[in-house]
Amino acid sequence: NQEQFLFTSETLLQFSQSIPASLCALFLNFNISSQALKILLTECQAQLKILELHQIQNKEYELFSTLIQYTKENKNLKELKLYLAHSLRYTETVNPNVLENAKNYLTIIKQETKNIYNLW
């Protein structure tokens, strides 16, 4: 069961470096691995205050570790919005200590994913 991601390493780097430094909020509506998210956050010049992630299907522990590290280094990220698929529940798959630790660094808002593109 191999995950499919939108960006190659080269396009991810180009995308990350093209994000303007003035950007405060970033909403990603595609599946991104924790490693790719780490590259994106490291390479972009923006000091993000809000990060909204849709379609997250990777290892939650790695996701929170990446976000905590980013928050420790930049101190600007204050709010994380996670839009979860109906089958995912972070409190069941992540060690409660990991989730509580993440809450020490940023506000986590969990939302259930709704298919807003389904017109029928």
C-alpha positions in Angstrom: 0.0 0.0 0.0 2.2 2.8 -1.3 1.1 6.4 -0.7 0.9 8.7 -3.7 2.2 12.3 -3.3 1.7 15.3 -5.6 5.3 16.6 -5.6 8.6 15.2 -6.7 11.6 16.3 -4.6 12.5 18.9 -7.2 9.0 20.4 -7.5 8.6 20.4 -3.8 11.7 22.4 -3.4 10.7 24.9 -6.1 7.2 25.2 -4.6 8.6 25.8 -1.1 11.0 28.4 -2.2 8.3 30.2 -4.2 6.1 30.8 -1.1 6.3 34.6 -0.3 7.9 35.6 2.9 4.8 37.7 3.7 2.5 34.6 3.9 1.0 34.0 7.3 -1.4 31.2 6.7 -0.9 28.1 4.5 -3.6 25.6 3.6 -2.6 22.4 1.9 -5.3 20.4 0.3 -3.3 17.4 -0.8 -1.6 14.4 0.8 1.9 15.3 1.9 4.4 13.1 3.8 6.0 14.2 7.0 9.4 14.4 5.3 8.0 16.5 2.4 6.2 18.7 5.0 9.5 19.1 6.8 11.2 20.2 3.6 8.4 22.6 2.8 8.5 24.2 6.2 12.3 24.4 6.2 12.7 25.8 2.7 9.9 28.4 2.7 10.8 31.9 3.9 7.3 32.6 5.4 6.9 32.7 9.1 3.6 30.8 9.2 1.1 31.5 12.0 -1.6 29.1 10.7 -1.2 25.8 9.0 -4.2 23.9 7.7 -3.7 20.3 6.5 -6.3 18.3 4.5 -6.0 14.7 3.4 -3.3 13.8 5.9 -2.7 10.1 5.7 0.8 9.6 7.0 2.2 8.6 10.3 0.8 10.9 12.9 3.8 10.7 15.3 6.1 11.9 12.5 3.6 14.6 11.6 3.5 16.0 15.2 7.2 15.7 15.6 7.8 17.7 12.5 5.3 20.4 13.5 6.7 20.6 17.1 10.2 21.0 15.7 9.1 23.7 13.3 7.2 25.5 16.1 10.3 25.4 18.4 12.5 26.9 15.8 10.2 29.6 14.5 7.8 30.3 17.4 5.3 31.8 15.0 3.1 28.8 14.2 0.2 29.1 16.7 -2.6 27.2 15.1 -2.8 23.8 13.3 -6.0 22.8 11.7 -6.2 19.1 10.8 -9.0 17.9 8.6 -9.2 14.2 9.2 -10.8 11.5 7.1 -13.7 9.7 8.7 -11.6 6.6 9.3 -8.9 8.5 11.2 -9.0 9.5 14.8 -5.7 11.0 16.1 -6.5 10.3 19.7 -6.8 6.6 18.9 -3.7 6.3 16.8 -1.3 8.6 18.5 0.1 8.2 22.0 -1.9 10.6 24.2 1.5 12.0 25.5 2.5 12.9 21.9 -0.8 14.8 21.4 -0.6 16.5 24.8 3.0 17.5 24.0 2.0 19.0 20.7 -0.7 21.0 22.4 2.0 22.6 24.5 3.3 24.3 21.4 0.3 25.0 19.2 -3.5 24.9 19.1 -4.7 21.8 17.4 -8.2 22.0 15.8 -9.4 18.7 14.6 -12.1 18.7 11.9 -13.8 15.8 10.0 -13.2 15.9 6.3 -16.3 16.7 4.3 -16.3 16.2 0.5 -17.1 19.7 -0.6 -16.4 18.8 -4.2 -19.2 16.2 -4.5 -21.9 18.1 -6.4 -24.4 15.2 -6.5 
